[in-house]
Amino acid sequence: MGQFSWLVERQADKLEAEKWAKGVKALHVHKLKSMWYDTRPQDTDENHVTDIEYNDGLVERRLNNGEVVYFGKRLIGSDLIDEYARHTK
């Protein structure tokens, strides 16, 4: 069984990272046109927006009209586990 202990540890890390990924890293309510991830500066022409940045790299933008837009790339697999380890261990 000892020969597979690294697999068990890796799976445990993966499960922890997937849970961590759903957490909120940052919350921004703004009218800025210069956010690092923003590809839609027109969203703030008239109203503010609410941007929720998750630990897995995804950014969810909520507009005043109820529309939801996503930015960024969601980390998965080894990339997610590595990011989790950088922030928690």
Secondary structure, 3 states (H helix, E strand, C coil): CHHHHHHHHHHHHHHHHHHHHCCEEEEEEECCCCCCCCCCHHHHCCCCEEEEEECCCCEEEECCCCCEEEECCCCCHHHHHHHHHHHHC
